[in-house]
Amino acid sequence: MAISLQKGQKIDLTKGKAGLSSLIVGLGWDPVQKSGGFFGFFKQENIDCDASVLMLDENDKIHSASDVIYFGNKTSRCRSVIHSGDNITGEGDGDDEQIFVDLNKVPSNIHKLVFVVNIYACVQRKQHFGMIQNAFIRIVERSTNSELAHYNLTDDYSGLTAIFPGEIYRHNGEWKFSAVGEGTRDTAIDQIARHFQ
Protein backbone atom coordinates (compact mmCIF):
# COMPACT_ATOMS: atom_id res chain seq x y z
CA MET A 1 0.00 0.00 0.00
CA ALA A 2 1.30 3.46 -0.90
CA ILE A 3 2.56 5.79 1.79
CA SER A 4 0.86 9.18 1.62
CA LEU A 5 3.46 11.84 2.33
CA GLN A 6 3.30 15.37 3.66
CA LYS A 7 5.68 18.14 2.64
CA GLY A 8 9.17 17.50 3.96
CA GLN A 9 8.66 13.81 4.71
CA LYS A 10 11.08 11.17 3.44
CA ILE A 11 10.81 7.42 2.91
CA ASP A 12 13.22 4.61 2.14
CA LEU A 13 12.73 3.10 -1.30
CA THR A 14 15.32 0.34 -1.44
CA LYS A 15 16.01 -0.47 2.22
CA GLY A 16 14.68 -3.98 2.76
CA LYS A 17 13.85 -4.22 -0.96
CA ALA A 18 17.08 -5.42 -2.52
CA GLY A 19 15.45 -6.16 -5.87
CA LEU A 20 13.84 -2.75 -6.31
CA SER A 21 15.38 -0.91 -9.24
CA SER A 22 12.85 0.05 -11.90
CA LEU A 23 10.51 2.90 -10.98
CA ILE A 24 7.85 5.03 -12.59
CA VAL A 25 7.67 8.58 -11.29
CA GLY A 26 4.21 9.87 -12.16
CA LEU A 27 3.39 13.56 -12.11
CA GLY A 28 -0.10 14.98 -12.53
CA TRP A 29 -2.08 18.21 -12.38
CA ASP A 30 -5.40 19.70 -13.50
CA PRO A 31 -6.28 23.21 -14.62
CA VAL A 32 -8.54 25.03 -12.18
CA GLN A 33 -12.13 25.27 -13.41
CA LYS A 34 -13.54 28.77 -13.29
CA SER A 35 -17.21 29.43 -12.61
CA GLY A 36 -19.42 30.97 -15.28
CA GLY A 37 -20.28 30.04 -18.83
CA PHE A 38 -23.25 28.11 -20.21
CA PHE A 39 -22.87 25.04 -17.99
CA GLY A 40 -21.84 26.91 -14.86
CA PHE A 41 -18.08 26.54 -15.35
CA PHE A 42 -15.44 26.78 -18.04
CA LYS A 43 -11.78 25.95 -18.20
CA GLN A 44 -9.20 28.63 -18.76
CA GLU A 45 -6.69 28.36 -21.56
CA ASN A 46 -4.72 25.11 -21.48
CA ILE A 47 -1.80 25.23 -19.09
CA ASP A 48 1.15 23.32 -20.51
CA CYS A 49 3.16 21.95 -17.57
CA ASP A 50 6.48 20.27 -18.31
CA ALA A 51 8.10 17.69 -16.04
CA SER A 52 11.88 17.44 -15.95
CA VAL A 53 14.65 15.73 -13.99
CA LEU A 54 17.96 17.25 -12.88
CA MET A 55 20.69 14.65 -12.29
CA LEU A 56 22.97 16.09 -9.59
CA ASP A 57 26.31 15.07 -8.12
CA GLU A 58 27.11 14.91 -4.37
CA ASN A 59 27.51 18.71 -4.35
CA ASP A 60 24.06 19.26 -5.91
CA LYS A 61 25.64 20.30 -9.22
CA ILE A 62 24.83 19.41 -12.83
CA HIS A 63 27.83 18.15 -14.79
CA SER A 64 26.49 18.81 -18.30
CA ALA A 65 23.37 19.76 -20.24
CA SER A 66 22.77 16.06 -20.90
CA ASP A 67 22.04 15.63 -17.17
CA VAL A 68 18.82 17.63 -17.61
CA ILE A 69 16.07 15.27 -18.80
CA TYR A 70 12.97 16.93 -20.30
CA PHE A 71 10.79 16.79 -23.43
CA GLY A 72 13.72 18.05 -25.54
CA ASN A 73 16.21 15.51 -24.12
CA LYS A 74 14.10 12.51 -23.14
CA THR A 75 16.82 9.98 -22.30
CA SER A 76 19.89 10.33 -20.11
CA ARG A 77 23.22 9.20 -21.60
CA CYS A 78 23.33 6.27 -19.16
CA ARG A 79 19.69 5.39 -20.02
CA SER A 80 18.82 5.37 -16.31
CA VAL A 81 16.24 8.17 -16.72
CA ILE A 82 13.71 8.22 -19.57
CA HIS A 83 10.96 10.83 -20.04
CA SER A 84 7.60 9.63 -21.42
CA GLY A 85 7.04 12.77 -23.51
CA ASP A 86 5.12 16.04 -23.32
CA ASN A 87 1.48 16.36 -22.26
CA ILE A 88 0.35 19.87 -23.16
CA THR A 89 -3.04 20.07 -21.42
CA GLY A 90 -3.18 18.14 -18.13
CA GLU A 91 -6.47 16.64 -19.30
CA GLY A 92 -7.66 13.25 -18.07
CA ASP A 93 -7.17 11.18 -14.95
CA GLY A 94 -3.95 9.72 -13.63
CA ASP A 95 -0.40 10.72 -14.48
CA ASP A 96 0.02 13.54 -16.99
CA GLU A 97 3.70 12.81 -17.52
CA GLN A 98 5.83 9.88 -16.43
CA ILE A 99 9.54 9.46 -15.93
CA PHE A 100 11.07 5.99 -15.86
CA VAL A 101 14.03 5.50 -13.54
CA ASP A 102 16.34 2.48 -13.32
CA LEU A 103 18.22 2.95 -10.06
CA ASN A 104 20.77 0.26 -10.95
CA LYS A 105 21.82 2.23 -14.04
CA VAL A 106 22.27 5.60 -12.32
CA PRO A 107 26.02 6.40 -12.49
CA SER A 108 27.88 6.41 -9.17
CA ASN A 109 28.66 10.13 -9.49
CA ILE A 110 24.93 10.98 -9.56
CA HIS A 111 23.59 11.31 -6.02
CA LYS A 112 20.24 13.00 -6.53
CA LEU A 113 17.40 13.07 -9.07
CA VAL A 114 15.45 16.30 -8.65
CA PHE A 115 11.99 16.39 -10.24
CA VAL A 116 10.74 19.73 -11.54
CA VAL A 117 7.47 20.89 -13.10
CA ASN A 118 7.35 24.27 -14.82
CA ILE A 119 4.72 26.05 -16.92
CA TYR A 120 5.65 26.44 -20.58
CA ALA A 121 5.30 30.01 -21.94
CA CYS A 122 4.05 31.14 -18.52
CA VAL A 123 5.06 34.78 -19.02
CA GLN A 124 3.36 35.18 -22.40
CA ARG A 125 0.20 33.40 -21.20
CA LYS A 126 0.22 35.05 -17.74
CA GLN A 127 -0.07 31.67 -16.03
CA HIS A 128 1.16 30.40 -12.65
CA PHE A 129 0.64 27.44 -10.34
CA GLY A 130 -2.24 29.15 -8.55
CA MET A 131 -4.18 28.16 -11.69
CA ILE A 132 -3.36 24.47 -11.13
CA GLN A 133 -5.09 22.05 -8.80
CA ASN A 134 -4.70 18.38 -7.80
CA ALA A 135 -0.95 18.39 -8.43
CA PHE A 136 0.88 15.29 -7.24
CA ILE A 137 3.99 13.16 -7.56
CA ARG A 138 3.96 9.41 -7.00
CA ILE A 139 6.53 6.64 -7.02
CA VAL A 140 5.53 3.30 -8.55
CA GLU A 141 7.43 0.00 -8.62
CA ARG A 142 7.41 -0.72 -12.34
CA SER A 143 7.58 -4.53 -12.21
CA THR A 144 4.46 -4.86 -10.04
CA ASN A 145 2.77 -1.53 -10.86
CA SER A 146 2.38 -0.99 -7.11
CA GLU A 147 2.44 2.56 -5.78
CA LEU A 148 5.10 3.05 -3.10
CA ALA A 149 4.58 6.72 -2.24
CA HIS A 150 2.18 9.52 -3.12
CA TYR A 151 2.50 13.22 -2.34
CA ASN A 152 -0.30 15.70 -3.04
CA LEU A 153 0.96 19.27 -3.33
CA THR A 154 -1.49 21.31 -1.28
CA ASP A 155 0.34 24.61 -0.68
CA ASP A 156 -0.77 27.84 -2.31
CA TYR A 157 1.59 28.26 -5.28
CA SER A 158 0.00 31.45 -6.62
CA GLY A 159 2.52 33.55 -8.54
CA LEU A 160 5.02 30.67 -8.81
CA THR A 161 5.88 29.20 -12.19
CA ALA A 162 8.01 26.19 -11.26
CA ILE A 163 7.64 23.54 -8.55
CA PHE A 164 10.03 20.97 -7.13
CA PRO A 165 7.57 18.24 -6.08
CA GLY A 166 10.15 15.71 -4.91
CA GLU A 167 13.55 14.09 -5.26
CA ILE A 168 15.13 10.63 -5.16
CA TYR A 169 18.54 10.56 -3.53
CA ARG A 170 21.27 8.25 -2.24
CA HIS A 171 21.72 7.83 1.52
CA ASN A 172 24.05 5.30 3.15
CA GLY A 173 24.02 3.06 0.10
CA GLU A 174 20.24 3.12 -0.28
CA TRP A 175 17.79 5.26 -2.26
CA LYS A 176 15.23 7.50 -0.57
CA PHE A 177 12.42 9.76 -1.75
CA SER A 178 11.73 13.19 -0.28
CA ALA A 179 8.51 15.18 -0.71
CA VAL A 180 9.86 18.69 -1.37
CA GLY A 181 6.93 20.84 -2.52
CA GLU A 182 8.88 24.08 -2.98
CA GLY A 183 8.19 26.61 -5.74
CA THR A 184 10.09 29.34 -7.61
CA ARG A 185 9.42 32.03 -10.20
CA ASP A 186 11.77 30.49 -12.78
CA THR A 187 10.17 30.40 -16.21
CA ALA A 188 12.05 27.68 -18.13
CA ILE A 189 14.09 24.55 -17.45
CA ASP A 190 17.38 26.15 -18.55
CA GLN A 191 16.81 28.94 -16.01
CA ILE A 192 16.05 26.37 -13.30
CA ALA A 193 19.14 24.34 -14.20
CA ARG A 194 21.39 27.39 -13.75
CA HIS A 195 20.77 27.24 -9.99
CA PHE A 196 22.64 23.92 -9.97
CA GLN A 197 25.69 24.85 -12.09
Phi and psi in degrees as GROMACS dihedral restraints (atoms count N, CA, C in turn):
[ dihedral_restraints ]
;  ai    aj    ak    al  type     phi  dphi    fc
    3     4     5     6     1   -68.5    20    10
    4     5     6     7     1   145.0    20    10
    6     7     8     9     1   -90.8    20    10
    7     8     9    10     1   125.2    20    10
    9    10    11    12     1   -88.4    20    10
   10    11    12    13     1   119.7    20    10
   12    13    14    15     1  -100.9    20    10
   13    14    15    16     1   153.0    20    10
   15    16    17    18     1  -106.2    20    10
   16    17    18    19     1   162.7    20    10
   18    19    20    21     1   -53.4    20    10
   19    20    21    22     1   130.3    20    10
   21    22    23    24     1    91.8    20    10
   22    23    24    25     1   -12.8    20    10
   24    25    26    27     1   -78.3    20    10
   25    26    27    28     1   153.6    20    10
   27    28    29    30     1  -130.2    20    10
   28    29    30    31     1   150.9    20    10
   30    31    32    33     1  -137.7    20    10
   31    32    33    34     1   152.6    20    10
   33    34    35    36     1   -77.2    20    10
   34    35    36    37     1   135.1    20    10
   36    37    38    39     1   -97.9    20    10
   37    38    39    40     1   -45.2    20    10
   39    40    41    42     1  -103.0    20    10
   40    41    42    43     1   -15.2    20    10
   42    43    44    45     1   -63.1    20    10
   43    44    45    46     1   122.9    20    10
   45    46    47    48     1    79.3    20    10
   46    47    48    49     1     1.3    20    10
   48    49    50    51     1  -131.1    20    10
   49    50    51    52     1    72.3    20    10
   51    52    53    54     1   -59.4    20    10
   52    53    54    55     1   -30.1    20    10
   54    55    56    57     1   -86.8    20    10
   55    56    57    58     1    -3.8    20    10
   57    58    59    60     1   -74.2    20    10
   58    59    60    61     1   121.3    20    10
   60    61    62    63     1  -140.5    20    10
   61    62    63    64     1   -45.9    20    10
   63    64    65    66     1   -93.1    20    10
   64    65    66    67     1   119.3    20    10
   66    67    68    69     1  -122.7    20    10
   67    68    69    70     1   153.3    20    10
   69    70    71    72     1  -112.2    20    10
   70    71    72    73     1   125.8    20    10
   72    73    74    75     1  -103.7    20    10
   73    74    75    76     1   109.5    20    10
   75    76    77    78     1   -97.4    20    10
   76    77    78    79     1   134.8    20    10
   78    79    80    81     1  -125.2    20    10
   79    80    81    82     1   137.4    20    10
   81    82    83    84     1  -144.2    20    10
   82    83    84    85     1   161.1    20    10
   84    85    86    87     1  -168.0    20    10
   85    86    87    88     1   160.1    20    10
   87    88    89    90     1  -134.2    20    10
   88    89    90    91     1   143.7    20    10
   90    91    92    93     1   -70.2    20    10
   91    92    93    94     1   142.0    20    10
   93    94    95    96     1   -65.5    20    10
   94    95    96    97     1   137.4    20    10
   96    97    98    99     1   -91.1    20    10
   97    98    99   100     1   126.5    20    10
   99   100   101   102     1   -89.9    20    10
  100   101   102   103     1   150.2    20    10
  102   103   104   105     1   -80.8    20    10
  103   104   105   106     1   157.1    20    10
  105   106   107   108     1   115.6    20    10
  106   107   108   109     1  -177.4    20    10
  108   109   110   111     1    83.3    20    10
  109   110   111   112     1   177.9    20    10
  111   112   113   114     1   -64.3    20    10
  112   113   114   115     1   -40.0    20    10
  114   115   116   117     1   -99.9    20    10
  115   116   117   118     1    14.7    20    10
  117   118   119   120     1    93.7    20    10
  118   119   120   121     1   -10.7    20    10
  120   121   122   123     1  -156.1    20    10
  121   122   123   124     1   159.6    20    10
  123   124   125   126     1  -149.9    20    10
  124   125   126   127     1   154.3    20    10
  126   127   128   129     1   -91.2    20    10
  127   128   129   130     1   143.3    20    10
  129   130   131   132     1   -73.3    20    10
  130   131   132   133     1   176.3    20    10
  132   133   134   135     1   -51.3    20    10
  133   134   135   136     1   142.2    20    10
  135   136   137   138     1   -49.5    20    10
  136   137   138   139     1   136.8    20    10
  138   139   140   141     1  -106.1    20    10
  139   140   141   142     1   117.7    20    10
  141   142   143   144     1   -94.8    20    10
  142   143   144   145     1    97.1    20    10
  144   145   146   147     1   -90.3    20    10
  145   146   147   148     1   139.9    20    10
  147   148   149   150     1  -119.8    20    10
  148   149   150   151     1   126.2    20    10
  150   151   152   153     1   -92.0    20    10
  151   152   153   154     1   142.9    20    10
  153   154   155   156     1  -144.0    20    10
  154   155   156   157     1   165.5    20    10
  156   157   158   159     1  -130.8    20    10
  157   158   159   160     1   133.2    20    10
  159   160   161   162     1  -105.8    20    10
  160   161   162   163     1   123.1    20    10
  162   163   164   165     1   -96.7    20    10
  163   164   165   166     1   110.6    20    10
  165   166   167   168     1  -111.2    20    10
  166   167   168   169     1   150.7    20    10
  168   169   170   171     1   -84.2    20    10
  169   170   171   172     1  -172.0    20    10
  171   172   173   174     1   -66.8    20    10
  172   173   174   175     1   -15.0    20    10
  174   175   176   177     1  -100.8    20    10
  175   176   177   178     1    15.7    20    10
  177   178   179   180     1    59.9    20    10
  178   179   180   181     1    38.9    20    10
  180   181   182   183     1  -117.6    20    10
  181   182   183   184     1   149.7    20    10
  183   184   185   186     1   -90.6    20    10
  184   185   186   187     1   132.7    20    10
  186   187   188   189     1   -81.7    20    10
  187   188   189   190     1   -37.9    20    10
  189   190   191   192     1  -155.3    20    10
  190   191   192   193     1   168.1    20    10
  192   193   194   195     1   -60.1    20    10
  193   194   195   196     1   -26.2    20    10
  195   196   197   198     1   -71.7    20    10
  196   197   198   199     1   -10.5    20    10
  198   199   200   201     1   -88.6    20    10
  199   200   201   202     1     8.9    20    10
  201   202   203   204     1  -110.2    20    10
  202   203   204   205     1   111.8    20    10
  204   205   206   207     1  -102.8    20    10
  205   206   207   208     1   122.3    20    10
  207   208   209   210     1  -156.1    20    10
  208   209   210   211     1  -173.2    20    10
  210   211   212   213     1   -62.1    20    10
  211   212   213   214     1   -20.6    20    10
  213   214   215   216     1   -93.1    20    10
  214   215   216   217     1    -9.0    20    10
  216   217   218   219     1  -147.9    20    10
  217   218   219   220     1    81.0    20    10
  219   220   221   222     1   -80.6    20    10
  220   221   222   223     1   -11.8    20    10
  222   223   224   225     1  -135.0    20    10
  223   224   225   226     1   129.5    20    10
  225   226   227   228     1   -69.3    20    10
  226   227   228   229     1   157.2    20    10
  228   229   230   231     1   -57.7    20    10
  229   230   231   232     1   -35.2    20    10
  231   232   233   234     1   -83.6    20    10
  232   233   234   235     1    -5.6    20    10
  234   235   236   237     1    64.5    20    10
  235   236   237   238     1    20.9    20    10
  237   238   239   240     1   -84.3    20    10
  238   239   240   241     1   -20.5    20    10
  240   241   242   243     1  -128.9    20    10
  241   242   243   244     1   123.1    20    10
  243   244   245   246     1  -131.2    20    10
  244   245   246   247     1   127.0    20    10
  246   247   248   249     1   -89.1    20    10
  247   248   249   250     1   137.7    20    10
  249   250   251   252     1   -74.1    20    10
  250   251   252   253     1   -20.1    20    10
  252   253   254   255     1   119.0    20    10
  253   254   255   256     1   169.7    20    10
  255   256   257   258     1   -84.5    20    10
  256   257   258   259     1   134.7    20    10
  258   259   260   261     1  -114.5    20    10
  259   260   261   262     1   117.3    20    10
  261   262   263   264     1   -94.3    20    10
  262   263   264   265     1     0.7    20    10
  264   265   266   267     1  -124.7    20    10
  265   266   267   268     1   -28.8    20    10
  267   268   269   270     1    77.6    20    10
  268   269   270   271     1    10.2    20    10
  270   271   272   273     1   -71.7    20    10
  271   272   273   274     1   152.5    20    10
  273   274   275   276     1    90.0    20    10
  274   275   276   277     1   168.2    20    10
  276   277   278   279     1   -87.2    20    10
  277   278   279   280     1   163.9    20    10
  279   280   281   282     1    80.2    20    10
  280   281   282   283     1  -161.3    20    10
  282   283   284   285     1   -67.0    20    10
  283   284   285   286     1   136.8    20    10
  285   286   287   288     1   -89.1    20    10
  286   287   288   289     1   -35.8    20    10
  288   289   290   291     1  -139.9    20    10
  289   290   291   292     1   148.1    20    10
  291   292   293   294     1  -127.2    20    10
  292   293   294   295     1   147.2    20    10
  294   295   296   297     1  -127.1    20    10
  295   296   297   298     1   127.2    20    10
  297   298   299   300     1   -96.8    20    10
  298   299   300   301     1   130.2    20    10
  300   301   302   303     1  -126.0    20    10
  301   302   303   304     1   128.1    20    10
  303   304   305   306     1  -109.6    20    10
  304   305   306   307     1   102.8    20    10
  306   307   308   309     1   -61.1    20    10
  307   308   309   310     1   -32.6    20    10
  309   310   311   312     1   -68.2    20    10
  310   311   312   313     1   -21.2    20    10
  312   313   314   315     1   -95.8    20    10
  313   314   315   316     1    -7.6    20    10
  315   316   317   318     1   -67.3    20    10
  316   317   318   319     1   123.7    20    10
  318   319   320   321     1   -57.8    20    10
  319   320   321   322     1   151.2    20    10
  321   322   323   324     1   -63.4    20    10
  322   323   324   325     1   -23.8    20    10
  324   325   326   327     1   -80.8    20    10
  325   326   327   328     1    -8.8    20    10
  327   328   329   330     1   -94.4    20    10
  328   329   330   331     1   121.1    20    10
  330   331   332   333     1  -109.9    20    10
  331   332   333   334     1   -14.8    20    10
  333   334   335   336     1  -149.7    20    10
  334   335   336   337     1   138.0    20    10
  336   337   338   339     1  -113.2    20    10
  337   338   339   340     1   110.5    20    10
  339   340   341   342     1  -100.1    20    10
  340   341   342   343     1   124.0    20    10
  342   343   344   345     1   -95.7    20    10
  343   344   345   346     1   134.9    20    10
  345   346   347   348     1  -131.6    20    10
  346   347   348   349     1   141.9    20    10
  348   349   350   351     1  -127.6    20    10
  349   350   351   352     1   124.6    20    10
  351   352   353   354     1  -127.4    20    10
  352   353   354   355     1   161.4    20    10
  354   355   356   357     1   -95.2    20    10
  355   356   357   358     1   120.0    20    10
  357   358   359   360     1   -68.3    20    10
  358   359   360   361     1   136.1    20    10
  360   361   362   363     1    54.4    20    10
  361   362   363   364     1    37.6    20    10
  363   364   365   366     1   -65.4    20    10
  364   365   366   367     1   -33.1    20    10
  366   367   368   369     1   -70.0    20    10
  367   368   369   370     1   -48.9    20    10
  369   370   371   372     1   -61.7    20    10
  370   371   372   373     1   -38.5    20    10
  372   373   374   375     1   -91.3    20    10
  373   374   375   376     1    -2.9    20    10
  375   376   377   378     1    55.0    20    10
  376   377   378   379     1    50.8    20    10
  378   379   380   381     1  -117.6    20    10
  379   380   381   382     1   151.6    20    10
  381   382   383   384     1  -152.5    20    10
  382   383   384   385     1   174.2    20    10
  384   385   386   387     1   -75.3    20    10
  385   386   387   388     1    -4.2    20    10
  387   388   389   390     1   -69.6    20    10
  388   389   390   391     1   -14.9    20    10
  390   391   392   393     1   -93.6    20    10
  391   392   393   394     1     6.3    20    10
  393   394   395   396     1  -114.3    20    10
  394   395   396   397     1   143.3    20    10
  396   397   398   399     1  -134.6    20    10
  397   398   399   400     1   167.0    20    10
  399   400   401   402     1    57.4    20    10
  400   401   402   403     1    34.1    20    10
  402   403   404   405     1   -76.5    20    10
  403   404   405   406     1   141.0    20    10
  405   406   407   408     1  -153.7    20    10
  406   407   408   409     1   162.8    20    10
  408   409   410   411     1  -131.9    20    10
  409   410   411   412     1   140.1    20    10
  411   412   413   414     1  -139.6    20    10
  412   413   414   415     1   151.7    20    10
  414   415   416   417     1  -113.6    20    10
  415   416   417   418     1   126.3    20    10
  417   418   419   420     1  -124.3    20    10
  418   419   420   421     1   134.6    20    10
  420   421   422   423     1   -75.5    20    10
  421   422   423   424     1   116.1    20    10
  423   424   425   426     1   -65.6    20    10
  424   425   426   427     1   -37.7    20    10
  426   427   428   429     1   -67.5    20    10
  427   428   429   430     1   -30.7    20    10
  429   430   431   432     1  -110.9    20    10
  430   431   432   433     1    -8.1    20    10
  432   433   434   435     1    59.1    20    10
  433   434   435   436     1    27.9    20    10
  435   436   437   438     1   -96.5    20    10
  436   437   438   439     1   134.3    20    10
  438   439   440   441     1   -78.5    20    10
  439   440   441   442     1   125.8    20    10
  441   442   443   444     1   -93.0    20    10
  442   443   444   445     1   -37.7    20    10
  444   445   446   447     1  -150.8    20    10
  445   446   447   448     1   148.2    20    10
  447   448   449   450     1  -142.5    20    10
  448   449   450   451     1   131.3    20    10
  450   451   452   453     1  -130.5    20    10
  451   452   453   454     1   114.9    20    10
  453   454   455   456     1   -89.6    20    10
  454   455   456   457     1   126.0    20    10
  456   457   458   459     1   -84.7    20    10
  457   458   459   460     1   110.2    20    10
  459   460   461   462     1  -111.6    20    10
  460   461   462   463     1    -2.9    20    10
  462   463   464   465     1   -67.3    20    10
  463   464   465   466     1   164.7    20    10
  465   466   467   468     1   -85.4    20    10
  466   467   468   469     1   110.8    20    10
  468   469   470   471     1  -104.1    20    10
  469   470   471   472     1    24.6    20    10
  471   472   473   474     1   -56.8    20    10
  472   473   474   475     1   134.3    20    10
  474   475   476   477     1    85.2    20    10
  475   476   477   478     1   -11.8    20    10
  477   478   479   480     1   -95.4    20    10
  478   479   480   481     1   144.6    20    10
  480   481   482   483     1  -119.7    20    10
  481   482   483   484     1     0.5    20    10
  483   484   485   486     1  -146.4    20    10
  484   485   486   487     1   144.4    20    10
  486   487   488   489     1  -132.0    20    10
  487   488   489   490     1   140.4    20    10
  489   490   491   492     1  -103.2    20    10
  490   491   492   493     1    93.2    20    10
  492   493   494   495     1   -71.1    20    10
  493   494   495   496     1   -33.8    20    10
  495   496   497   498     1  -173.3    20    10
  496   497   498   499     1   174.8    20    10
  498   499   500   501     1  -150.1    20    10
  499   500   501   502     1   148.7    20    10
  501   502   503   504     1  -108.9    20    10
  502   503   504   505     1   130.5    20    10
  504   505   506   507     1  -144.8    20    10
  505   506   507   508     1   157.3    20    10
  507   508   509   510     1   -80.9    20    10
  508   509   510   511     1   141.9    20    10
  510   511   512   513     1  -153.7    20    10
  511   512   513   514     1   114.8    20    10
  513   514   515   516     1    52.0    20    10
  514   515   516   517     1    44.8    20    10
  516   517   518   519     1    80.3    20    10
  517   518   519   520     1     1.4    20    10
  519   520   521   522     1  -119.0    20    10
  520   521   522   523     1   170.5    20    10
  522   523   524   525     1  -109.2    20    10
  523   524   525   526     1   136.9    20    10
  525   526   527   528     1  -124.4    20    10
  526   527   528   529     1   163.7    20    10
  528   529   530   531     1  -122.6    20    10
  529   530   531   532     1   136.6    20    10
  531   532   533   534     1  -121.2    20    10
  532   533   534   535     1   131.5    20    10
  534   535   536   537     1   -84.2    20    10
  535   536   537   538     1   108.2    20    10
  537   538   539   540     1   -90.7    20    10
  538   539   540   541     1   -63.5    20    10
  540   541   542   543     1    69.0    20    10
  541   542   543   544     1    27.1    20    10
  543   544   545   546     1   -98.3    20    10
  544   545   546   547     1   152.8    20    10
  546   547   548   549     1  -126.6    20    10
  547   548   549   550     1   159.8    20    10
  549   550   551   552     1  -138.6    20    10
  550   551   552   553     1   176.1    20    10
  552   553   554   555     1  -103.2    20    10
  553   554   555   556     1    18.2    20    10
  555   556   557   558     1   -64.8    20    10
  556   557   558   559     1   147.3    20    10
  558   559   560   561     1  -111.6    20    10
  559   560   561   562     1    -6.5    20    10
  561   562   563   564     1  -156.3    20    10
  562   563   564   565     1   158.9    20    10
  564   565   566   567     1   -64.5    20    10
  565   566   567   568     1   -34.2    20    10
  567   568   569   570     1   -66.6    20    10
  568   569   570   571     1   -34.5    20    10
  570   571   572   573     1   -68.2    20    10
  571   572   573   574     1   -40.6    20    10
  573   574   575   576     1   -62.7    20    10
  574   575   576   577     1   -45.1    20    10
  576   577   578   579     1   -61.9    20    10
  577   578   579   580     1   -28.8    20    10
  579   580   581   582     1   -62.8    20    10
  580   581   582   583     1   -24.9    20    10
  582   583   584   585     1   -66.8    20    10
  583   584   585   586     1   -16.3    20    10
  585   586   587   588     1  -115.5    20    10
  586   587   588   589     1    21.6    20    10
